[in-house]
């Protein structure tokens, strides 16, 4: 049955983008799901979910490409930036699980789809015994309203919502930085609203692109930037 979903996923990507990207994506879906022992591939229409927010401000649920996710987490490891992470639009918990394998200690998912939160908690339960020391949280909330903890140093986005919501989230990040000065990193896949972060004083320290459509940025805000306002 699972391979039926992979086939549907292949045609979905082929129809919206191209067959080469579809083959690449589905190959890494199969590899990644097997490697981490989870089941997060199935696409979900937000129209069928119980939402805490406006459906017009979000996108369809689609898991982050495993190849890209691992590549970016390896980069964060090399920077020593793998302490506490928030995944905005955490879906079924894929990023949360992979983050645990890459050394993150406090791992939080913010998701406005109630049913996706339930799926994410099930996903985490399947790997929690491997990481008893990790702190996992899946929070059913509207990202724009979420107050960010002062110890979070990595923020993850897979183009989860509109410019309006992103503006609110960036404002909340800046408020958190005013309360507790620190260096923070943003991982932004398909970074359509990257200019919001750049305008807020973030610096792009890494950009990655593959097969044209697969793009991601890592942005950083230094403690000195915060002290300067």
Secondary structure, 3 states (H helix, E strand, C coil): CHHHHHHHHHHHHHHHCCHHHHHHHHHHHHHHHHHHCCCCCCCECHHHCCECCCHHHECCECCCCHHHHHHHHHHHHHHCCCCEEEEECCCCCHHHHHHHHCCCCEEEEEECEHHHHHHHHHHHHHHHHHHCCCEEEEEECCHHHCCCCCCCCEEEEECCECHHHHHHHHHHHHHHHHHCCCCEEEEEECCCCHHHHHHCCCEEEEEEEECCCEEEEEEEECHHHHHCC
